[in-house]
Amino acid sequence: MFSERILRVLERLGGVSAATAVRARLAPRTEPAPPRFRVEREADAGRIAAWWESRDPAGRDQLADPHTIATLPAYAANIENMIGTVKLPVGVVGPLRVNGLHAQGDYLVPLATTEAALVASYARGAHLITRAGGASAAMLSEGVLRSPAFLFADMVEAGTFVGWAAANAGRLRVAAEATTRHGKLEAIDPFIDNDTVFLVCRYTTGDAAGQNMVTIATDALCRAVLEGCPVQPRAWFIEGNFSGDKKASYLGLITGRGRKVSASVLIPEALVRRCLHVGVDRMLDYARVAQLGAMLSGQIGAQGHYANGLAAFYIATGQDAACVAESAVGFTRMERRDDGLFMSVTLPNLLVGSVGGGTGLPAQRAALELMGLAGTGKAAALAEVVASLCLAGEISIMAAIAAGDFTRAHHSLARTRT
């Protein structure tokens, strides 16, 4: 017997009797395509005004408001075909106390989101962490990966190439590092699959997240390969989809991609009951269920909702929001200790920077300055604060589910508010 789900699919496709009409609806259209928008790199007020002339003035007033037009030069390096800016509500979490190798202090953390209840949830966890003395946090390692791929005639040529690359690693490093003042090529690890070789290149990127930095450096490395290697590849690609760039991957989980950071807190049992309205044993019961659910469903890592806090923080501070796909991989642990409840988070792929990308945009720079973490020398501390933020979110959501408050909180904070 067909399931209801399959029957609904068939209904959307129109059934066998409507096959001709459905095919006609899905077929390519033959009328001339509308003119393509020309890619404009400059954020020009005159061009933006002309673009809005024949369009909804209400949309123009919201997206191309006078303040946006007056500050256009600030956006020019970050966008093409600019027509305005989008405003999002920004909430603040904290003070969040962080006792880190690099981050030391009580931080106000900005989050940009349209999801009601999110800021309240992270704020609750941050309050509890601070009352417990703060999160212990450490950036454990760093290294952004890029994995160019080289295709050869056979496995013998692939092996010869790897031998040459190993013997000339210093030469390749010089070529890569000549493109950047801050990036350093730390390692080149070959991975051979028959006639195909991936060179897994690991870089440190200073205070930048470094995605573009490592791409440009790796391109120079590949050009040096082509100039010097006696075995020429049939083809090569700057990224062979091996590095895990903007994707959850086991490689990133094990070796790290970006900044690997861990944060933990020990919460006295009385504080757990007073602030979270649940006992430690009930929290541990839920932790076991959550770990089992993650394992049975095939999740990479095991955690509650890193992506919520990361996405809101990335948007607020000008990080590359697409990197949430890999940055949200990690592990949350919960254990009973003599003094109460121990909780920790470990994020092996945290891609954040205090310089570069969108961190220099006016609002995003202001959000980083709110924490005192804008500019050079602040990226490691920023990573430790972000990990502590994720810890706050894990404490709050797991407690809400364990206590049976999750639905009620979302109903009161998100459903019934006007």
C-alpha positions in Angstrom: 0.0 0.0 0.0 1.3 3.5 -0.9 2.0 5.8 2.0 0.2 9.1 2.3 3.5 10.9 1.5 3.9 9.1 -1.8 0.3 9.8 -2.7 0.8 13.5 -2.0 3.9 13.5 -4.3 1.8 11.9 -7.1 -0.9 14.4 -6.6 1.6 17.3 -7.0 2.8 15.8 -10.2 -0.7 15.7 -11.5 -1.1 11.9 -11.8 -0.7 9.9 -15.0 -3.7 11.4 -16.7 -2.2 14.9 -16.5 1.3 13.9 -17.7 1.1 16.0 -20.8 0.0 19.2 -19.0 2.7 18.7 -16.3 5.4 18.2 -18.9 4.3 21.4 -20.7 4.4 23.3 -17.4 7.9 22.0 -16.6 9.4 22.4 -20.1 12.0 25.1 -20.9 10.5 28.4 -22.1 11.4 29.6 -25.5 10.6 33.3 -25.3 13.7 35.7 -25.2 15.3 35.9 -21.8 15.1 39.3 -20.0 18.3 41.4 -20.1 20.9 40.3 -17.7 21.9 42.6 -14.9 25.4 43.9 -15.6 27.7 43.2 -12.7 28.5 46.5 -11.1 31.4 46.5 -8.6 31.1 50.1 -7.5 28.4 51.2 -5.0 27.2 54.3 -6.9 24.4 56.5 -5.7 23.3 57.5 -9.2 23.1 53.9 -10.4 21.1 52.8 -7.3 18.7 55.7 -7.8 18.2 54.8 -11.5 17.6 51.2 -10.5 14.8 52.1 -8.1 13.1 54.6 -10.5 10.6 52.1 -12.0 10.3 50.1 -8.8 8.3 50.1 -5.6 9.1 53.3 -3.7 8.3 51.6 -0.4 11.0 49.1 -1.1 13.4 51.8 -2.0 12.7 53.7 1.2 13.5 50.6 3.2 16.5 49.3 1.3 18.1 52.4 -0.1 17.4 54.8 2.8 19.3 58.1 3.1 21.8 56.7 5.7 22.7 53.8 3.4 23.2 56.1 0.4 25.4 58.5 2.5 27.7 55.7 3.6 28.0 53.8 0.3 31.8 53.8 0.1 31.9 51.7 3.3 30.2 48.8 1.4 31.9 49.0 -2.0 34.5 46.3 -1.3 32.0 43.8 0.0 29.2 43.6 -2.6 28.3 43.8 -6.3 25.1 45.1 -7.8 24.3 47.0 -4.6 20.8 48.3 -4.3 20.7 49.0 -0.5 21.1 47.4 2.9 18.9 45.1 5.0 18.3 45.9 8.6 18.0 43.1 11.2 17.2 43.4 14.9 20.3 43.0 17.1 20.0 41.8 20.6 22.7 41.6 23.3 23.6 38.7 25.5 25.6 39.1 28.7 27.6 40.0 30.5 29.2 36.6 29.6 32.2 36.0 31.8 35.1 34.3 29.9 38.3 33.1 31.5 40.3 32.2 28.5 43.8 32.0 27.3 43.1 35.0 25.2 39.7 36.3 26.3 39.5 37.7 29.8 36.5 39.6 30.9 32.7 40.1 31.0 31.5 40.4 27.4 28.4 41.8 25.9 27.7 39.7 22.8 25.6 41.0 19.9 23.3 38.6 18.0 21.4 39.6 14.9 18.3 37.4 14.4 14.6 37.3 13.5 14.0 34.3 15.7 12.2 35.3 18.9 13.4 33.5 22.0 16.9 33.0 20.7 18.5 35.9 22.5 16.6 35.2 25.6 17.8 31.6 25.6 21.5 32.5 25.1 21.1 35.3 27.7 19.9 32.8 30.3 22.8 30.5 29.7 25.3 33.4 29.8 23.8 34.6 33.1 24.3 31.2 34.6 27.9 30.8 33.3 28.7 34.2 34.8 27.2 33.4 38.2 29.2 30.1 38.2 32.4 32.1 37.8 32.7 32.1 34.0 33.6 29.8 31.2 37.1 28.4 30.9 38.0 28.7 27.3 41.0 27.9 25.1 41.8 28.1 21.4 43.5 24.7 21.0 44.7 25.0 17.4 44.2 26.8 14.1 44.5 26.1 10.5 42.4 26.9 7.4 42.5 24.2 4.7 42.5 24.4 1.0 42.7 21.2 -1.1 43.7 21.6 -4.7 43.3 18.5 -6.9 45.6 17.2 -9.6 44.6 14.6 -12.2 47.3 12.4 -13.8 47.5 9.7 -16.5 47.8 6.9 -14.0 48.8 6.0 -10.4 52.5 5.9 -11.2 52.5 9.6 -12.3 50.4 10.5 -9.2 53.1 8.9 -7.0 55.9 10.7 -8.9 54.1 14.0 -8.4 53.8 13.4 -4.6 57.5 12.6 -4.4 58.3 15.8 -6.2 56.0 17.9 -4.0 57.5 16.5 -0.9 61.0 17.3 -2.1 60.0 20.8 -3.0 57.7 21.7 -0.1 59.9 24.7 0.8 59.6 26.1 -2.7 55.8 25.7 -2.6 55.7 27.4 0.8 57.6 30.4 -0.5 55.3 30.7 -3.5 52.2 30.6 -1.3 53.4 32.9 1.4 54.5 35.5 -1.1 50.8 36.4 -1.7 50.0 37.4 1.9 51.5 39.3 4.8 49.7 37.3 7.5 49.1 33.8 6.2 51.6 31.0 6.8 51.6 27.6 5.1 51.9 25.1 8.0 51.6 21.8 6.2 51.0 20.1 2.9 49.5 16.6 3.2 48.9 14.6 0.0 46.0 12.3 -0.4 46.1 9.9 -3.3 43.1 8.2 -4.9 44.6 6.2 -7.8 45.3 8.8 -10.5 44.1 11.8 -8.5 46.0 13.7 -5.8 44.6 16.1 -3.3 47.2 18.4 -1.7 45.6 19.3 1.7 47.2 22.7 2.5 46.9 24.0 6.0 47.4 27.7 6.7 47.4 30.0 9.7 45.6 33.2 8.8 46.5 35.8 11.5 43.4 37.6 12.7 41.3 37.0 9.6 39.0 34.1 9.0 41.1 33.7 5.8 39.0 32.0 3.2 40.1 34.3 0.4 43.6 34.5 1.7 44.2 30.7 1.5 42.6 30.5 -1.9 44.9 33.1 -3.4 47.9 31.6 -1.7 47.0 28.1 -2.9 46.6 29.3 -6.5 50.2 30.6 -6.3 51.3 27.2 -4.9 49.6 25.4 -7.8 51.2 27.7 -10.4 54.6 26.8 -8.8 53.7 23.2 -9.2 53.0 23.6 -12.9 56.2 25.5 -13.5 58.5 23.1 -11.7 57.1 19.6 -11.7 58.4 17.2 -14.3 55.1 15.3 -14.3 52.4 17.6 -15.6 48.8 16.9 -14.6 46.1 16.3 -17.2 44.0 18.8 -15.2 44.0 20.6 -11.9 41.5 22.5 -9.8 42.1 25.1 -7.0 39.7 23.2 -4.7 38.9 19.5 -5.0 36.0 19.6 -2.5 38.1 17.7 0.0 38.9 20.5 2.5 35.3 20.7 3.9 35.0 24.4 2.9 31.5 25.5 4.1 30.4 21.9 4.6 30.2 19.6 7.6 32.9 16.9 7.2 34.7 14.3 9.2 38.0 15.7 8.1 37.2 19.0 9.7 35.8 17.2 12.8 39.1 15.2 13.3 41.8 17.6 12.1 40.1 21.0 12.5 39.5 23.7 9.9 39.6 27.2 11.2 40.1 27.7 15.0 39.5 24.7 17.3 38.1 26.0 20.5 36.8 24.4 23.7 34.9 26.0 26.6 33.6 24.6 29.8 31.9 25.5 33.1 31.2 23.8 36.4 27.8 24.8 37.7 27.0 24.1 41.4 23.9 21.9 41.8 22.0 24.6 43.8 22.6 27.1 41.0 21.3 24.6 38.4 18.1 24.1 40.4 17.6 27.8 41.1 18.3 29.2 37.6 17.3 26.3 35.3 14.4 24.8 37.4 15.7 21.3 36.9 17.9 18.8 38.7 21.3 17.6 37.6 20.1 14.0 37.2 17.3 15.1 34.9 19.8 17.0 32.8 22.0 13.9 32.5 19.1 11.8 31.5 18.4 14.2 28.6 22.1 14.3 27.7 22.1 10.5 27.3 19.0 10.7 25.1 20.5 13.5 23.0 23.8 11.6 22.5 21.9 8.5 21.4 19.7 10.5 19.0 22.7 12.1 17.4 24.4 8.8 17.0 21.3 6.9 15.6 20.5 9.7 13.1 24.1 9.9 11.8 24.9 13.5 12.9 28.5 14.7 12.5 29.2 15.6 16.1 26.7 15.8 18.9 25.3 19.1 20.1 22.1 20.9 20.6 22.0 24.1 18.4 25.4 25.7 17.8 24.1 27.0 14.5 21.5 29.3 16.2 24.1 31.3 18.1 26.7 31.2 15.4 24.4 32.4 12.6 23.2 35.3 14.7 26.7 36.2 15.8 28.2 35.9 12.3 25.6 38.2 10.8 26.0 40.7 13.6 29.8 40.9 13.3 30.4 40.5 9.6 31.6 36.9 9.5 31.0 34.7 6.5 27.6 33.3 7.3 27.9 30.3 5.0 30.7 29.0 7.2 28.1 28.2 9.8 27.7 24.9 7.9 31.1 23.7 9.1 31.5 25.9 12.2 28.4 24.3 13.8 30.0 20.9 14.0 31.2 19.8 17.4 30.5 18.1 20.7 28.7 19.0 23.8 29.5 17.0 27.0 27.7 16.9 30.3 28.9 15.1 33.4 28.1 15.0 37.1 31.0 16.3 39.2 31.3 16.4 43.0 30.5 20.1 43.0 27.6 20.0 40.5 27.2 19.8 36.7 30.1 20.0 34.3 29.4 21.1 30.7 31.7 21.6 27.8 31.6 22.4 24.1 34.3 21.7 21.6 34.1 23.3 18.1 36.9 22.1 15.8 36.0 24.3 12.8 35.2 27.7 14.1 35.8 30.2 11.3 35.8 33.7 12.7 38.0 36.8 12.3 38.4 40.2 13.9 39.6 41.7 10.6 38.8 41.2 6.9 35.6 40.3 5.1 32.6 42.0 6.5 34.1 42.9 9.8 34.9 46.4 8.6 31.4 47.3 7.6 30.0 50.1 9.8 27.4 48.2 11.9 29.5 45.0 12.0 32.5 46.9 13.2 30.4 48.5 15.9 29.2 45.1 17.0 32.8 43.9 17.4 33.8 47.1 19.2 30.9 46.5 21.6 32.9 43.4 22.8 36.3 45.2 22.5 37.3 42.6 19.9 37.6 44.6 16.7 40.9 44.8 14.8 44.3 43.1 14.9 45.3 40.8 17.7 41.8 40.0 18.7 40.8 36.9 16.7 41.9 34.2 19.3 40.0 36.0 22.0 37.0 36.3 19.7 37.0 32.6 19.1 37.0 31.9 22.8 34.1 34.2 23.4 32.1 32.5 20.5 32.7 29.1 22.0 31.6 30.3 25.4 28.5 31.8 23.7 27.7 28.3 22.2 28.2 26.8 25.7 25.6 29.3 27.0 23.2 28.2 24.3 23.7 24.5 25.1 23.0 25.0 28.8 19.8 26.9 28.2 18.2 24.7 25.5 19.1 21.4 27.2 17.8 22.6 30.5 14.6 23.8 28.8 14.0 20.4 27.2 14.9 18.5 30.3 12.6 20.7 32.5 9.7 20.5 30.0 9.9 24.3 29.5 11.0 24.3 25.8 7.5 24.5 24.2 6.2 27.0 26.8 9.1 29.3 26.4 8.7 29.4 22.6 5.0 29.8 22.9 5.3 32.8 25.2 8.3 34.4 23.6 7.7 33.7 19.9 4.1 32.6 19.2 2.1 35.0 21.3 4.1 38.2 21.0 2.8 40.8 18.6 
